[in-house]
Amino acid sequence: MPYSLQVCSMGNSTSRLYSVLAKTLSSGAVSQHQDCLGQLDSARLDPIDPKDLLEECQIVLQKRPPRFQRKFVNLKKNTASNHRPIRVMQWNILAQALGEGKDNFVQCPMEALKWEERKCLILEEILAYKPDILCLQEVDHYFDTFEPLLSRLGYQCTFFPKPWSPCLDVEHNNGPDGCAMFFLKARFELINSANIRLTAMKLKTNQVAIAQTLKCHETGRLLCIAVTHLKARTGWEKFRSAQGCDLLQNLKNITQGAKIPLIVCGDFNAEPTEEVYREFLNSSLNLNSAYKLLSPDGQSEPPYTTWKIRPSGECQHTLDYIWYSQHALNVNSALGLLTEEQIGPNRLPSFNYPSDHLSLVCDFSFNQDPERLL
């Protein structure tokens, strides 16, 4: 086993798979990534059974509290479909370097942020919901963890780092963070992929997006998926608005003016009151926000998608969205959010949950009239 490690025995589990999983647990610097990748090349050729990987993660997490249970809410409105729904997952997973070195979660013990275990919590969440398409932000362990493992689970993987990632300011970082997209090759064929560096006021910014056009094997239909992470912080509202306009213009070109159905996942760092939210809601691409459908009137966003405590105080905000072409796609169901009781008084992240942002998961189906557009 050329890629095996000397690892501590965890019960009877010192399997070949565990040695690969353990290999991804090291938090080495960027210079070590290529060594890791070289050693994992042969392993990538062999598929992983997701049940086996989940079991290995649970062994690592055996001293932690069990994963929170969340339920899907059925939103289907008598729309019959002959095809399996497409499950899309959106999640800002919290960059390891930022969690340990910059974000200053004052109520979260440093022990809860250990990568060896936090990484398994992230994988456990992904494996639990089994997305067909996975969109992540703040990924700084792409090359040594997510790409090697998810590629062996059958995903095609794409990563686009920020040009000047704040992770690089943290000592012993694991390289820049960025956006990542994964889709199951058994369900889709990649038709086109674009890495987009967002502009604002005609200037290139530090924020990025990935947009991919996929062909669904079962339906033959095209679908454009985009993932992004807009500029953070209060006072940058106009900047986010400009970035949103740039992304929308790019997506108009890619979707040929909404002829190709579109799903946009992202941490927009913007409440629904911000201009960038209104730009997406009123765009000619005819987008709607999927998680609004969980509200009684279908018009209100969730009360929060991130909840943390920093030195400045408690931060409870709705910043994360799954936008979709409401003329071409139906939202069959959406994953309910964690309750305040589940989150607990110390908020996120925690021993129970690996990020300060909640994952969003939706099941989509194509509108049965492919000729119907706007």
N, C-alpha and C positions, 0 to 999 in steps of 0.2 A: 504494500500500500504506500505509494510514493508520497501521498499527501497526508498521511496519518500524523497525529500529534501524540505527545505524552500528555494524557489527560487523567484527571482523578476519576477513579471508578465511581459511577453513580448507580448504586444497586448492581444489577447484572448488565447494565447497558453500556458496553464499550464497543458498540457495533461500528461497522464501516460507516454508516450514515452519521452516527454521533461524532466520529472523528472529523468528518467533513463539516458538520455543524460547528464543532468546537473550533475548527480552523477559522471560521468566520467570526468568532467571538473576539479575536484579538483586536485592539484598537491602535494598530501601528500607524505610522505616518504614511504620507502619499508614496514615498519612495519604496515602501514595502508592498504596495498594491500589486505591482507587476509580478513580484515573486509569488504572491498568493495566487494570482490568476494563473500563472504558469503551472503551479502545482495542482490547480483544480481543473485544468483543461480536460484531463482524461475522465474525471468524475462527472463533468458536465454532460458527457455523452450518455450516461446512464440516467434514466428517469428516476425520480423519487416518488414513492407512494405518499400522498399527502397525509394519510393516516399515520404512517411511520414517523414523518417529520413532526406532526402534532404531538405524538406520543413522546418523542425526544424533547420537545419544548416543555411539555408538562413535567418531565423528570427534572429539568433544570429549575422549573418554577414550583417544585413541590413544597417549598417552605413559604411560598407567598399565598395570599388569600385567593380564592377561586375567581375566575373571570366573571365580570358583570354579565347578567343575562338581559338581553334586549329583544324585543319582539317586533316582527314586521307588521305594519299596518296595511291592510288591503285597501287599495284606492281604485281598483278597477271598476269602471262604469259600464258593465255589460258589453265589453268590447271583446268579442270572440277572436281568438288567434289560434292558428294551427301550428305555431312555432313556439319553441321555448323562449321565455323572456331573456333579455340581455341584462345581466347584473353588473352595475357600475358602482365602484367604490371610490370615494374621495376622502383623502386624509392627509392632514399636516401631521407628520409623525414625530416632530420635534427633533431637530438636529442634535446629535449627541454632544458635539462641542458646545453648542449654545446652552443646552440643558445643564451641563456641568460647569460651564465657564462664564456665561453672560446673562442668562435669563433670570437668575436669582429668585427662584421659587422658595420663598422664605419658610413656608410651612411643609415643604417636601424634604424628607431626609435624603442626604446624599446617597445613602445605601440603596434607596429606591431607584436611583438613576444609573446604577451600575449597568454598563452595556451588556455584560454577559447574560443578565436576566431581562433587562428592558427589551433587548432585541428579541428574545423569545416571546415576550408579551405582545410585541408588534406582529410577529409571525403567527401567533395563536389567533389574534384578531382577524388577520387576513385568511387564515385557513378555516376559521369558523364560518365565514360568510362566502367563501369560494367565489370571488368576483370573476366575471368573464373579462372585465376591463378594470384595471387598478390605476388610479391616479394619485401620486404622492407628492408632497412638498417637504422641504427641509430634509432631503435625503443626503447624508454625508457618509453613508456606509454602502454606497451602491456597488462598488467594484469588489469589495471583499465579503459582502453579505447578500444583498438583494439580487443582484444579477446572477451570481453563481447558483443560488438556491432556487429562485423563481424560474430561471431558464430550465432547470431540471424538473420543475413542476409543469412544464409545457407552455410557459409564457414567452413571448417575444418582448425584449426589454430595450428601453430607450432612456437615456439620461442626458440632461442639459444643465450643466452647472452655472451658477451665477458668475459673472466675470470677476467680481470682487466680493467673494463670500466673506461675511463676518466670522465664519468658522476659522478662517486662516489666521485671525488675530489671537486665537486661543492656543495656549501651549499644548503640545502633544495632540494636535488636531488630527483628523483623519481625512484631510482634504476639503475642498469646497463643497457646500451644500447646493442643491438645485432641485429641479422638478424631474420626476421620473414617471414613465408610462409603461404599463405592461398589459398585453392582451393575449388570450389563449389562442394559440395557432390552430387548434382543432376547430375553432369556431370562426376565425377570421383570416383573411389574407390582406397583407399590407399593400395598398395601392400607391400611397404617397405619404411622405413624412417631411415635416418642416420644423426646424428649430428656429424660434423667433426671439430675437432680442428686442424687447419692447422699447419704444421711443416715447419721449414726452417733450413737447415744445421743440420738435425736430432733433432732439438730442438723444443719443443712445443711453439707456439707463442700465441699472444693475439687475433689473428684473427680466425674467424670461418666460417663455411658453413653448410647449410642444403641441403641434397639431398633426394628427394622422388621419388619413382617409382609409377606412377598412372596407372590405367586401365580406358580407356575412355569407358563409357557406350555405346555410340552410335556405335563406330567402333570395340570395343573389343581390340583395339591396346594398347600396353604399351607405356608410355612416362615417361622419367626421367626429373625432374625439379630440378635445383640447384640454390641456392642463396648464395652470398658471399660478403664480404667487406674486401679488402686487405689493407695492411699497408699503411698509408698516409706518406706524406712529401718527399721533395727532399732529395736525398742521400740514400734512401732506395730501390733503383731500383733492386739491386741484391737480396735483401730480398723478394721483391714482386715476383721476378722471381722464387725463391725457393718455395714460397707459391703457386704460380700458378702450378708449376710442381707437387707439392704434391696433389693439388686439381685434376689435370688432371689424376694422377695415381689412385686416389680414384674413379673418375668417370669412368675410363676404367674398373675397377673391377665391379662397380655397373651396368654398361650398357653392361657387358659381351663383352667388346671390340667393342663397337658401334653397337651391335645387337639391343639394345633398343634405339630408338631416344632420343635425348638429347637437352634440352634448359638450358643454364646457364645465369642467370641474376646477375648483380653485379655492385657495385662501385669498380672498380679495382684500383682507385687512380693512374692510369697509362695512359699516352698519347699513341697514336698508334705507336709512335717511340720507345717505351720501349720493352725490351726483353720479358716481360711476355705477351704482346700483340702478338708478333710473335710466342711465344710458343703455344698459343691457335689457332692462324691462321694456323700453320703448324702441329698441332697435328694429330695423327693417328685416332682421333675421327672425322676427316673431318668436322670441324666446320667453320662456317662463321659468320660474324657480321651482324645482320639484318639491322642496320641503315646505313650501307654502301650503301644499295640499294636505298636510297633516293638521292644519288649523281648522276650526269648525266652519269658517266661511271660505276657506281655501284662498284667503287673501293675505294672511299674516305669516311672517317668518317665525321660526322657533325663537323662544326667549333667549337662547344662548347656543353657541357651538363651541365656545371656549370659556373656561372658568378657572382662574388661577389667583394666587395671592403673591404680590410682589411687595418690596419695601414701600412703594407708594400707596399700596392698598389693594383692595379686592378688585379684580377685573373680570366682569361678566359681559360677554359680547357675542353678537351674531356676526361672524366674519366669513363663514365657509358656505359654499353654494354648489349645487348641481343645476346648471341651466340646461334647458332642452328645447328643441324645435316642437312647439305645441301643435303645429299643423301636421307634423309627420310622425310624431311619437306619442305613445300613451305611457303614463306612469302607472304600472300595475300595483306596486307596493313600495313602501319606504320603511327603513329601519327606524324604530322609535329611538328617541334620545335617552340618555341616562337621566334619572331623576336627581333632584337635589339630595335626597336621602342616600342614593347610591354613591354619588360623588363624595359626600361626606364634608365635614366642616373644614378640613385642610385643603379641599379643592384638588385641582389637578396640576401636574402629574402626581402619582401616588404608587404605593405598592400594588394596588389593584389595576391601575391604568397607566399606560406608558407615555402618554402625550398630554399636553395642555389643551389640545383640540380633540373633539369627538369625531369619530369616523362617520361619514354619511354613506348610505348604501341604498340604491334604488333599482328596481326591476322595470325595464322598459320593453315595450313591444312596438313594432312598426304599425302605423296606421294602415288599415287594409286597403285603402284607396291610394296607391302610389302616385297617381296622377294629380291628386289634390295637393295644392301647395299652400298659398296664403289665403 
